[in-house]
Amino acid sequence: MDMQSWPSPQIPSVPGVSPALRLFDTSSKQVAPLAPGPVAGMYVCGITPYDATHLGHAATYVTFDLINRVLRDQGHDVHYVQNITDVDDPLFERAERDGVDWRDLGTREIDLFREDMAALRVLPPRDYIGAMESVDEVIAAVGRLLENGSAYVVDDAEYPDVYFSVDATEQFGYESGYDAETMAKYFAERGGDPDRAGKRNPLDALLWRIQRPGEPSWESPFGAGRPGWHIECSAIALNRLGMAFDVQGGGSDLIFPHHEFSAAHAEAETGERRFARHYVHTGMIGLDGEKMSKSLGNLVKVSVLRRNGVDVGAVRLGLISGHYRDDRMWTDLVLSDGERRLATWRRAAALETGPDATDTVARLRQHLADDLDTPKALAAVDAWAADAILGIGSSTEAPGLVAAAVDALLGVDINPSA
């Protein structure tokens, strides 16, 4: 049984339709149009639930929520899949540090994540899958990779782990475009084990980790153990979306090794060329000049902002005030600007009349379709709100139309009752 996601906000109907969505594809290093069929497939990597949702997470999930909303506005059904890495070393380490059971820690943080996503009005995934739920799928995938020669067992009598060979696909490296030196650097920094004895190549990635003392495990034909990180996402996405789905997404820190390997696993398993049509990655959110991360401890947590009475609509506006691909800083000014913008928009939406909003809504759609140009999208609404507050225009339908468009496309509720 799949893990429960969170309640979906209602999406208002807005006259008209968005133009074709164009997004930057990491593999081609250019902005290119999406070309989904009636159902658009999107996979976004989820959290490892050992701490609360911070604004770096929020920025990523809000970005892909905008993509979801634009695709829906175009008339597509969106099959959105997200995982939860609820079995992993960081979770075990944090639980041991805090003296709690790792399962209890994971459950608590997953519940808090759901609350944060619901508050931010992020549309929930259709399939929300924990690593523990997908173990059978991973075992099947690892078996196929061993069978076709894409994987091997290290020569270690005590811990014969299973590894994926970087040579299994001719195109390995196409997604990131990184050279060997950069790959080696990021592999070592981001969960890889280049010095593991018995590997054929330092970059080969773990598929199945044979049980160590004190670790959870599942029975498999290759020994009791647990999934590697990358194969989890590969199996979950492949089994629900198939190959060549529309968008694989996450933060830019996942480009390599995580997304490169999750794609390579599926490509080696199926023999097909491309895991996803678009690889889309968000910039990092920083605080005081540093990337915001759990390891650094410099986190601004969504739950703390909510507890302190901050309107999450202002948080969402602050997060999208910069372009999604840019690394950017979260500051008190970013939040206060979001609060000011939210108050202004709500004031304008509460008026009985305003300037005709047809062009404003068209420009909002156009800017979002242009690689999610949210700064220009916000500016279009700013201009309409400023004119409305000055008393320009006599359209009685305009305030409601703008409120509906902002809600449907930006995910921000500016209705007078909000």
Buried (B, 14 or more C-beta within 10 A) or exposed (E): EBBEBBEEBEBBEBEEEBBEBBBBBBBEEEEBEBEBEEEBBBBBBBBBBBBBBBBBBBBBBBBBBBBBBBBBBBEBEBBBBBBBBBBBEBBBEBBEEEEEEBBEBBEBBBEBBBBBBBBBBBBBBBBBBBBBBBBEBBBBBBBBBBEEEBBBBBEEEEBBBBBBBBBBBEEBBBBBBBEEEEBBBBBBEBBBBBEBEBBEEBBBBBBBBBBEEEBBBBEBEBBEBBBBBBBBBBBBBBBBBEBEBBBBBBBBBBBBBBBBBBBBBBBBBBEBEBBBBBBBBBBBBBBEEEBBBBEEEBBBBBBEBBEEEBBBBBBBBBBBBBBBBEEBBBBEEBBEBBBEBBBBBBBBBBBEBBBEBBEBBBBBBBBBBBBBBBEBBBBBBBEBBEBBEEEEBEBEEBBBBBBBBBBBBBBBBBBEEB
